[in-house]
Amino acid sequence: MAEGPEGPGANDRPDLRLRRLTLLAGAIAGRRMHVRADDVARAWNDRETVVLPTAQLPTARRTVVLQAALVAVGSLDSRPMRALTRCRPGMSDRFLVLEAARAASVLADLLPRSVLSDLAATVGDLSVPVSVSDSLERARSDEALPGVPEWYGRIRARALARSDAEDAGETGGVAPSDRDHGGTAGEQAVDELDDEEAEDAETGAIMQKLQVRGMKNPFTAALQKLLGMGAAPSSDENPGAAVEDLPVGNRRQRRIGHAAGRLRTPPALASLLAPRRPTGTVYPEWDRARGRYRPDWCTVTEFDPPSPSGGPEDRPPASEPDPALRRELARLSLHHERRRRCADGDSLDLTALVDHRIAVAAGDAGDPDVCSGVRRTGRDLAVLVLLDATGSVGEGDVFAEQVEVAARLSAGLEQVGDRVATYGFSSRGRRQVRMLRVKAFDDRWDAAARRRMSALSPSGHTRLGAAVRHGTHVLATRGGTSNLLLVVVGDGLPHDDEYTGVHAQEDSRMALDEAALGGIGCVGISVRGSGEPEALARVWGEHQHRPLGRYPELVAHLRPMVTAALRNAAAGGRRSVRARAGAGP
Amino acid sequence: MSTGTTGSGPYYLGISTEVEVFEAAWRRGLPVMLKGPTGCGKTRLVESMAHRFGVPLYTVSCHEDMTAADLVGRFVLTGGDTEWVDGPLTRGVREGGICYLDEVVEARQDAIVVVHSLADHRRELTLERLGGQTLTAADGFQLVVSYNPGYQSVLKDLKTSTRQRMVGIELGFPPLDAERTIVAREARVGDPAADELVRFGTAVRRARDAGLREVASTRTLIAAAALMGEGLAFRDAVIAAVATPLTDDPEVREGLLELIDTYGVGG
């Protein structure tokens, strides 16, 4: 392969280039791999992420192919890597040359011929090792081997010696693992390390000796504090959180017992102080930092919206659906129904046939539609429209337009015969997530519902995850059809008290994934795009979301979005969850 | 490994024992179920077998709206009278041909149960609409169904009662050598071009979780080879025949282009 840039696409922006190389790495490795660039001298990988020197990006293809091929043939498994850490310096390069030759032979049917010929040029007439252990043995021997070309990259045995590379993609360094605690730490010789690794490893080794699970002594505590590895001061409103999840080094101690650290105020006192509220439904919230759910975290309560202060014509009632929207809605989610008097069908409609015969006998032409057949005409869709009724969508025009979208959708869906419910939602902290009932599934879209809709005014914040979870619950328990759809009308971005940034986005995304896994299609529609495409991508990911400039755009995009969402839901949310699993570093 | 069929019949290169199993099943009148990914050669195998046995082949592409009447037959109105018209299954039964239900899980299950009495020892078809008339399958009749286990939604699967009446043949994409031979022969291109295409196809098949709807099948590789045979460059041919049909996702497409360029340089 030429040393120059690799044809089309090679000189793209680095992020684009890396994304392009990801599929290549995964195809060769036979498993999902990431590719990232870093300030390193030679490329390497930790079985999950290929790290490339930034400067080599335009010529990185064969490096990515070789590094991924090493993963595919098991060269980098933890067992040989642990053996390699015990060897003298320089051994890993000899091992790399041998394993590259073995990979070229094992994957001779897969690797691009250009890479195979580059490999052959290096290897020459070297006899190909038969196994990893053969390579190890020959690397340790005094056999003369060719040197490692720059483009091979290198093997960082220390980083790979751990059996589970689960957080290696994040840190790229050496973090103590379960296995290390199990007593294999002694195997970690420090002879073949570069500077960055040595530093990590030293801290790691000291900390491992100090980190005995469940043990606390003043020395450990002081040292952990010194190294900044103790429990972080809790930013949580619940001071007990520091106790329930005490990080020790890189490990976490789980709280003991379900109720630990949960009570703040004596229950009797709390009941006196707290205002009486309607009882609601509690939902968990996904805690990204800890990688688990916070159980019973949010309370969602359904309300009827406050009565309009003025007369029923406080604001003009939402307009009627237009024919174009109705036409789009009419084509959604049909099921099979037996139809009579068809021109074509799988059996004869006897009544029609007798009528026809009589007409012919009477000298008439008769109606030739004498078949009965099954047609996809039955309605089989329940939709929950969730309207973001919060301050974040902004006052005035934007909110009014979102109300109009929600109203037209509700009206249109009801007219074509689908089951539809419409709720507004807003929140003030995790205990006050309010669902404002404009129209329940069994209500009509009548003047009262329209009045309730126009009575909505933006207030509070957006705890999107809780709202989506409640929407999922409502659809699953009251929807009553085989196709279920959740439509969120709003800016699609979460924000609430202690519910901001990545945490809020990940929780919302998790709630949408849960809905899709439960067979519910999710669609997000925002009027006027927000300025945060990255946040939107994080929340919505593979779920259908589209910012609309103006209402008429809705008509054009609605059906493809709904169809895709329902297809995703019918596949058990596999697409969205898979995309999530792939949202790596 | 059996040899490829020759003469004027459809070309099929046997990979494993599938040709022998198919022949044995046909001689004993056993129905066959072909499993395998799209474009791996299921339909071609059936065509080649029908040619080898010298029997007619009735292919039905199953779909969601298909009914039992589409298989068995129906009355149609001619003039003032109704007339019975045989469906493909009934014709196969009367004439002793192969009735091939392609992508059988796409059909609704109540449409498929009509084959049950044909698919066991009875080998007979009851025409309820003709007053319960019973036809016994003529010699040479064989029911063949195909489906792609990974492709359809999980909700759609074959009924157990249907499945256990069948002899199963599982097909996969052929190994490198065989696939190279197939691509070179079908598209009438040289071995180097076929080799690079097949390597590329193997790599795409290994790219799991890449968001691809399907992988690069033997059929798409043959199409790419055919385009190359017409003078297109590797890159252009593979983009047109493989990458574009495979994905609409811009990011996946970029990844595929990278893969194409990686394989294209040596071709």
Interface residues (C-beta under 8 A of the other chain):
Chain A: M1 A2 E6 G7 P8 G9 A10 L16 R19 R20 L21 T22 L23 L24 G26 A27 I28 A29 G30 R31 R32 R61 V65 D109 L110 L111 P112 R113 S114 V115 S117 H336 G345 D346 S347 L348 L353 H356 R357 V360 G366 P368 V370 G373 V374 R375 R376 A570 A571 G572 R575 R578 A579 A581 G582
Chain B: E64 D65 T67 A68 A69 D70 R74 F75 L77 G80 T82 R108 R129 S153 V154 L155 P175 L176 D195 E196 R199 F200 T202 A203 V204 R206 A207 R208 D209 A210 G211 R235 E251 V252 E254 G255 L256 L257 E258 L259 D261 T262 Y263 G264 V265 G266 G267
